[in-house]
Amino acid sequence: MRVKTPAYFSQDSYEPSGAFVPKEGSARFDGGWIGAPALHGIVTALGTHPEWRYERAAEMAARCRELLEPHAEIVTPPGHSTLVSFRPAGDPTETVARLYELGVIVRELPGRNLVRASCGWWTNEDDLQRLVAGLGV
C-alpha cells in the first residue's frame, strides 16, 4: 500500500519537490503524536464506564430492533452487534438528514440503501423513540 500524503513522522526523507521516502513497515502510516493532556483525557474517558455496559448496550440494540421492525427491514442479525442496520421506506440520505434534525445521529451506508444506528450503554428509550418518530411513520 502506498502513502499518498505523509505526515512528518511517517517519512524517512523529504524533498522540496514534494517527493518523499516513507519509513519502513507500519511506521509509514504514523500520523504523529498525541499530546500528554489529550492522551490523559482519552485514558480517563476509557476508564469511566459502568460494569454493566455490555449488557445494557445489547439490550438497547435489541430494543432498537424491536421498535424498528414494524417500520423498516432490519439487515443486522439479532444478537451479533450493537450496530443496527436497516433499510428505510424512503431515501436513506433524506432519512439521515431528517433524523439529524431530531437530534438522532445515524449513518447512511452509501450504495446499499441502508441506515445504521449505533446503540451503546448510554442509549435510552427516548433516543430510540426519536429514531422511530424520525422515520416518518
C-alpha positions as CSV (number, residue, x, y, z in Angstrom):
1,M,0.0,0.0,0.0
2,R,1.3,3.4,-0.9
3,V,1.3,6.5,1.3
4,K,-0.4,9.4,-0.5
5,T,0.1,12.3,1.9
6,P,2.7,11.6,4.5
7,A,2.8,13.1,8.0
8,Y,6.2,14.4,9.2
9,F,6.6,11.3,11.4
10,S,6.0,8.8,8.6
11,Q,8.8,9.9,6.3
12,D,12.5,8.9,6.2
13,S,13.3,11.8,3.9
14,Y,11.5,14.7,2.2
15,E,12.5,16.8,-0.9
16,P,11.4,20.3,-1.7
17,S,9.8,19.0,-4.8
18,G,7.3,17.1,-2.7
19,A,9.0,13.7,-3.2
20,F,9.5,11.6,-0.1
21,V,10.6,8.3,1.1
22,P,8.2,6.6,3.6
23,K,9.6,4.8,6.7
24,E,9.6,1.1,6.5
25,G,6.7,-1.0,7.7
26,S,3.7,0.3,9.5
27,A,5.6,3.4,10.6
28,R,4.9,4.9,7.1
29,F,1.3,5.4,8.3
30,D,2.2,7.2,11.6
31,G,0.2,10.4,11.8
32,G,2.2,11.9,14.6
33,W,2.0,12.1,18.3
34,I,-0.8,12.7,20.8
35,G,-0.1,15.4,23.4
36,A,0.0,14.3,27.1
37,P,-3.2,16.2,28.1
38,A,-5.2,14.7,25.3
39,L,-3.8,11.2,26.0
40,H,-4.6,11.5,29.7
41,G,-8.2,12.5,28.7
42,I,-8.6,9.5,26.4
43,V,-7.3,7.2,29.1
44,T,-9.6,8.7,31.7
45,A,-12.6,8.5,29.4
46,L,-11.9,4.9,28.6
47,G,-11.8,4.1,32.3
48,T,-15.1,5.7,33.2
49,H,-17.8,3.2,32.2
50,P,-20.2,1.1,34.2
51,E,-19.6,-2.6,34.8
52,W,-22.9,-3.4,33.1
53,R,-22.1,-1.5,29.9
54,Y,-22.0,-4.6,27.5
55,E,-25.3,-6.0,28.8
56,R,-27.0,-2.6,28.6
57,A,-25.7,-1.9,25.0
58,A,-27.0,-5.4,23.9
59,E,-30.4,-4.6,25.5
60,M,-30.6,-1.2,23.7
61,A,-29.7,-2.8,20.4
62,A,-32.4,-5.4,20.9
63,R,-35.0,-2.8,21.8
64,C,-33.9,-0.7,18.8
65,R,-34.6,-3.7,16.5
66,E,-37.9,-4.3,18.2
67,L,-39.1,-0.7,17.6
68,L,-37.8,-0.6,14.0
69,E,-39.0,-4.0,12.8
70,P,-42.6,-2.8,12.0
71,H,-41.3,0.2,10.0
72,A,-38.1,-0.9,8.3
73,E,-36.3,-4.0,7.0
74,I,-33.6,-4.9,9.6
75,V,-30.5,-6.4,8.0
76,T,-28.3,-6.9,11.0
77,P,-28.7,-10.4,12.5
78,P,-30.0,-10.3,16.1
79,G,-27.6,-10.6,18.9
80,H,-24.5,-10.0,16.8
81,S,-23.8,-6.3,17.2
82,T,-24.9,-3.1,18.8
83,L,-25.0,-1.6,15.3
84,V,-28.5,-1.9,13.9
85,S,-28.6,-1.6,10.1
86,F,-31.9,-1.1,8.4
87,R,-33.5,-0.3,5.1
88,P,-35.8,2.7,5.5
89,A,-39.0,3.0,3.4
90,G,-37.7,6.3,1.8
91,D,-34.5,7.6,0.6
92,P,-31.7,6.9,3.2
93,T,-30.0,10.2,2.6
94,E,-33.2,12.1,3.4
95,T,-33.8,9.8,6.4
96,V,-30.4,10.5,7.9
97,A,-31.0,14.3,7.4
98,R,-34.5,14.2,9.0
99,L,-33.2,12.2,11.9
100,Y,-30.3,14.7,12.4
101,E,-32.8,17.5,12.7
102,L,-34.4,15.5,15.6
103,G,-31.0,15.1,17.3
104,V,-30.6,11.5,16.2
105,I,-27.2,10.8,14.7
106,V,-27.2,7.8,12.3
107,R,-25.1,6.9,9.3
108,E,-26.0,6.1,5.7
109,L,-24.2,3.2,4.2
110,P,-23.7,4.5,0.7
111,G,-24.7,2.4,-2.2
112,R,-26.6,-0.1,0.0
113,N,-29.8,1.8,0.7
114,L,-29.1,1.3,4.4
115,V,-29.0,3.4,7.5
116,R,-27.1,2.3,10.6
117,A,-27.8,3.2,14.2
118,S,-25.2,2.6,16.9
119,C,-26.6,1.7,20.3
120,G,-24.4,2.0,23.4
121,W,-24.9,1.7,27.2
122,W,-25.7,5.5,27.1
123,T,-28.6,5.0,24.7
124,N,-32.1,5.4,26.3
125,E,-35.7,4.8,25.4
126,D,-36.2,8.5,24.4
127,D,-33.3,8.2,21.9
128,L,-34.9,5.1,20.3
129,Q,-38.4,6.7,20.3
130,R,-36.9,9.8,18.4
131,L,-35.3,7.4,15.9
132,V,-38.6,5.7,15.1
133,A,-40.5,9.0,15.1
134,G,-38.0,10.3,12.6
135,L,-38.8,7.6,10.1
136,G,-42.0,9.4,9.5
137,V,-44.2,6.5,10.4
